[in-house]
Amino acid sequence: MDTVIERSGTGCEIEFRRSSGSARVSRVWRARPRDRELFLRLFAFTRVNRTYRKIVSARRRNQHARRVRYPRHRLARVSSARRLDYIVIFGLLKDRRRRWLRATPFPDDWLVTIKRNVAFFHRLSARDQAELLGHVQVFLADKRFEGCDGFEITDEVRVTIAAQACLLLLHRNTDYFPRLLTILVYPSTYLAEERRHLHGHVWQEGKIARLGETGRWLDALVLAWDAVKSGAAHPSDGKNVVLHEFAHQLDYENQAEDGTPALKTRDQQLSWQEVMRIEFASLRTADETGIPTLLDTYGASNPAEFFAVLTEAFFKRPCALRACHPKLYAELQKYFQQNPVEYSAEATSTY
């Protein structure tokens, strides 16, 4: 029995089935040369799967007779190979689906919504606009939206949020916020329970008004729709709840919540940590002494909030950030692979 690949009519899904005889396999091979790499991986996966079944069947047949003992390390090796093949296969299928989504024509009504609601879109280059729209297609196919307090999720809501979130993904290889599954949207500011540590064993519990929140273990992100619209419409006010909350999702990609996203090299990590350590301490000093600062002092809460506040400033106040904190701007520019000064609507005045 050989594995045969059959492409469905949409071109983005692949069906796995069995057929007997090598003639059928050879016809598929000639008819779809682009699938050769995937075919070879699937064929290897089939052989590993067949070997594993033989070993398990032999053990069961000899359970009450003379036992045929296969080394445990052989079973472990085969099982590990199966898991690896599953990862490779699903990774290939996911990448193929996303390429297909990015190549799909962008709906006209979605484009009208972005041009109407998202101010920075007009200032992007044609190439960046096309890349952003491709990311929006994948993002909306991957993430689920839910309305809260009776709020209705429309295409306007989904597209406006996606366009702002995907600005963080331009020019980088990305997995589209892999820890995030669901986006919850309230009509406006909402109340959330909070437990705050005061001192010693004393904690304070109560409700606090929020515009957005997320968490490393939540696999969800919460936004207030009026704040989403305001951040999208005012390109240089320094505030954007979507950029802030999705920056937290980038922070989680290194399996921690420490204000350091997944960086490519060890040298980049060391440079990032040194600059952020100094600038974070400076912001905390400004917060304690009341010295005016470009950055929102909410970023002095912890390194995770510091990175989120920096992301807002980098995209909304890039000229001022580069002038006042050149080292910070350089580190963010290396990570995001963007120079927002080129498309900023920011006024020439500083804070």
C-alpha positions in Angstrom: 0.0 0.0 0.0 1.4 3.4 -1.0 0.4 6.9 0.1 -1.1 9.0 -2.7 -1.6 12.8 -2.5 -4.7 14.3 -4.0 -5.2 18.0 -4.2 -8.7 19.4 -3.5 -10.4 21.9 -5.8 -9.5 24.9 -3.7 -5.8 24.3 -3.8 -5.3 24.9 -0.1 -6.3 21.5 1.3 -4.7 18.1 0.8 -6.5 14.8 1.2 -4.6 11.7 2.3 -5.8 8.3 1.1 -4.5 4.9 0.2 -4.4 3.0 -3.2 -2.7 -0.2 -4.3 -0.2 -0.5 -7.1 2.8 1.5 -8.1 1.2 2.7 -11.4 -1.2 5.0 -9.5 1.7 6.5 -7.6 3.7 7.2 -10.8 0.7 9.0 -12.4 0.4 11.3 -9.4 4.1 11.9 -9.4 4.1 13.0 -13.1 0.9 15.0 -12.8 2.0 17.0 -9.8 5.8 17.6 -9.8 5.4 20.5 -7.3 4.4 18.0 -4.6 7.5 15.9 -4.9 9.1 17.1 -1.7 5.8 16.6 0.3 5.4 13.2 -1.4 8.8 12.0 -0.3 8.1 13.1 3.3 4.8 11.4 3.3 6.3 8.2 1.9 8.9 8.2 4.6 6.2 8.8 7.2 4.2 5.8 5.8 7.2 3.5 6.1 7.9 4.6 9.7 4.2 4.1 10.5 4.1 0.6 9.0 7.2 -0.4 11.0 5.6 0.9 14.2 2.4 -1.1 13.6 4.4 -4.3 12.9 6.3 -4.0 16.2 3.1 -3.3 18.2 1.2 -6.2 16.5 4.0 -8.6 17.1 3.9 -7.7 20.8 0.2 -8.3 21.0 0.3 -11.6 19.2 3.0 -12.9 21.5 1.4 -11.6 24.7 0.3 -15.1 25.9 2.9 -17.1 24.0 6.6 -16.9 23.6 7.3 -13.2 23.9 9.2 -11.5 21.1 10.9 -8.6 22.8 11.8 -5.6 20.7 14.2 -3.2 22.3 12.5 -0.3 24.0 14.9 2.2 22.4 13.7 1.0 18.9 10.1 1.7 19.8 11.1 5.0 21.2 13.0 5.9 18.1 10.1 4.9 15.8 7.6 6.9 18.0 9.9 9.9 17.9 10.2 9.7 14.2 6.4 9.6 13.8 6.0 12.7 15.9 8.7 14.5 13.9 6.9 13.5 10.6 3.6 14.8 12.0 5.3 18.1 12.8 6.9 18.4 9.4 3.7 17.5 7.5 1.5 19.8 9.4 4.1 22.6 9.1 4.2 22.2 5.3 0.4 22.2 5.1 0.2 25.3 7.3 2.8 27.2 5.3 1.1 26.2 2.0 -2.3 27.3 3.3 -0.9 30.7 4.4 0.8 31.3 1.1 -2.5 30.6 -0.6 -4.3 33.0 1.7 -1.7 35.8 1.1 -2.1 35.3 -2.7 -5.9 35.5 -2.6 -7.4 38.7 -3.9 -8.2 41.1 -1.1 -12.0 41.8 -0.7 -12.8 45.3 -1.9 -15.1 46.1 1.0 -12.3 45.2 3.5 -9.9 47.5 1.7 -12.4 50.3 1.8 -12.7 49.8 5.6 -9.0 49.9 6.1 -8.6 53.1 4.1 -11.4 54.7 6.0 -10.4 53.6 9.6 -6.7 53.0 9.6 -4.8 56.3 9.1 -1.3 55.0 8.7 -2.3 52.7 5.7 -2.2 55.6 3.2 1.4 56.5 4.2 2.8 53.0 3.6 4.6 52.2 0.4 2.7 50.2 -2.2 4.9 47.1 -1.4 4.2 47.4 2.3 0.5 47.9 1.7 0.4 44.7 -0.3 2.3 42.8 2.4 0.1 44.1 5.1 -3.1 43.0 3.2 -1.7 39.5 2.8 -1.0 39.3 6.5 -4.5 40.5 7.3 -5.9 37.6 5.2 -4.0 35.0 7.2 -4.7 36.7 10.5 -8.4 36.7 10.0 -8.4 33.1 8.9 -6.4 32.0 12.0 -8.0 34.0 14.8 -11.6 33.8 16.2 -13.4 37.0 17.3 -16.1 37.2 19.9 -18.3 40.1 21.1 -18.8 40.9 24.7 -21.7 42.7 26.5 -23.9 42.3 23.5 -21.3 43.8 21.0 -21.7 42.5 17.5 -18.6 41.4 15.6 -18.7 42.7 12.0 -16.1 42.7 9.2 -15.3 46.3 10.1 -14.3 45.3 13.6 -12.2 42.3 12.4 -10.5 44.1 9.6 -9.7 47.3 11.6 -8.1 45.3 14.4 -6.2 43.0 12.1 -4.7 45.8 10.0 -3.2 47.4 13.2 -2.0 44.1 14.6 -0.3 43.1 11.4 1.7 46.3 11.2 3.9 44.6 13.8 4.6 41.7 11.3 5.9 43.6 8.3 9.3 42.5 6.9 9.7 39.6 9.3 9.2 35.9 9.2 6.3 35.4 11.5 4.0 32.7 12.9 1.1 35.2 13.4 1.0 35.5 17.2 1.0 31.7 17.7 -0.1 31.7 21.4 -3.3 33.8 20.6 -6.5 32.0 19.6 -9.4 34.4 20.4 -9.9 38.1 20.4 -12.7 39.4 22.7 -14.1 42.8 21.9 -16.1 45.1 24.2 -18.1 48.1 22.9 -16.1 50.4 25.2 -14.2 50.6 28.5 -15.0 47.5 30.6 -14.4 46.5 34.2 -12.1 43.7 35.2 -11.3 42.1 38.5 -7.8 42.9 39.7 -5.8 41.6 42.7 -3.0 44.0 43.6 -0.2 43.4 46.1 0.3 46.2 48.5 2.9 45.0 51.0 3.8 41.9 53.0 0.8 39.6 53.0 -1.7 42.4 52.2 -3.5 42.3 48.9 -6.2 44.6 47.5 -9.0 43.2 45.4 -11.4 45.2 43.3 -12.6 46.2 39.8 -10.6 48.4 37.5 -11.5 50.0 34.2 -9.6 48.7 31.2 -9.2 49.3 27.5 -7.5 46.0 26.8 -5.6 43.2 28.3 -4.0 39.8 27.5 -1.9 37.2 29.3 0.7 34.6 28.6 -1.6 31.7 29.6 -4.9 33.2 28.4 -4.6 32.4 24.7 -7.0 35.3 24.4 -6.8 39.1 24.0 -9.4 41.7 25.1 -10.0 45.1 23.4 -12.4 48.0 23.8 -13.8 48.9 20.3 -13.9 52.7 20.9 -10.2 52.6 21.9 -9.4 50.5 18.8 -11.0 53.1 16.5 -9.4 56.0 18.3 -5.9 54.5 18.1 -6.4 53.8 14.4 -7.7 57.2 13.5 -5.1 59.3 15.3 -1.7 58.3 13.8 0.6 60.3 16.1 -1.0 60.6 19.5 1.3 58.0 21.0 -1.6 55.8 22.1 -2.8 52.6 20.4 -4.3 49.8 22.5 -4.0 47.2 19.6 -0.3 47.8 19.2 0.1 47.7 23.0 -1.7 44.4 23.6 -0.2 42.6 20.5 3.3 43.7 21.6 2.6 41.6 24.7 1.9 38.6 22.4 5.3 39.2 20.7 6.9 39.2 24.1 5.4 35.8 24.8 7.1 34.2 21.8 10.3 33.6 23.7 8.4 31.5 26.2 8.6 34.3 28.9 7.0 37.5 29.9 10.1 39.6 30.4 9.9 42.4 27.8 12.3 40.6 25.5 10.8 39.2 22.3 12.3 36.4 20.3 15.6 37.8 19.0 17.7 36.2 16.2 21.2 36.3 17.6 23.1 36.2 20.9 24.7 39.6 20.1 21.3 41.1 19.5 20.0 39.7 22.8 23.0 41.2 24.7 22.6 44.6 23.0 18.8 44.6 23.7 19.2 43.7 27.4 21.9 46.4 28.0 19.9 49.2 26.3 16.6 48.2 27.9 18.1 47.9 31.3 19.4 51.4 31.2 16.3 53.0 29.7 13.9 51.1 32.0 15.8 52.4 35.0 15.6 55.9 33.6 11.8 55.7 33.1 11.3 54.5 36.6 13.4 57.4 37.9 11.3 59.8 35.9 8.1 58.2 37.2 9.3 58.5 40.8 10.5 62.1 40.5 7.8 63.5 38.2 10.3 64.4 35.4 8.4 64.9 32.1 9.2 62.1 29.6 8.2 61.1 26.1 7.3 57.5 27.2 4.2 56.7 29.1 5.2 56.1 32.8 2.9 53.1 32.8 5.8 51.4 31.2 7.7 51.7 34.5 5.5 49.0 36.0 7.6 46.1 34.8 9.7 45.2 31.7 6.8 43.6 29.9 4.8 46.8 30.1 7.9 48.8 29.2 8.2 46.9 25.9 4.5 47.4 25.1 4.8 51.2 25.7 7.9 51.3 23.6 6.1 49.6 20.7 3.4 52.3 20.9 5.9 55.1 20.8 8.0 53.4 18.1 5.1 53.3 15.6 3.1 56.4 16.8 5.9 58.8 17.8 9.0 57.6 15.9 10.5 61.0 15.2 10.4 62.0 18.9 11.6 58.6 20.0 14.6 58.7 17.7 15.5 62.2 18.8 15.1 61.6 22.6 16.1 57.9 22.8 18.3 57.0 19.8 19.6 53.7 21.2 16.1 52.5 22.1 14.9 53.4 18.6 17.8 51.5 17.0 17.1 48.4 19.0 13.4 48.5 18.0 14.3 49.2 14.4 16.5 46.1 14.3 13.8 43.9 15.8 10.8 45.1 13.8 12.9 45.6 10.6 11.0 48.8 10.0 11.7 52.6 10.1 8.3 54.2 10.9 9.8 57.7 10.5 9.4 57.1 6.7 5.6 56.9 7.0 4.9 58.8 10.2 2.3 61.5 10.4 3.9 62.8 13.6 4.3 66.6 14.0 7.8 68.0 14.3 7.3 69.0 17.9 8.5 66.8 20.7 6.7 65.9 23.9 
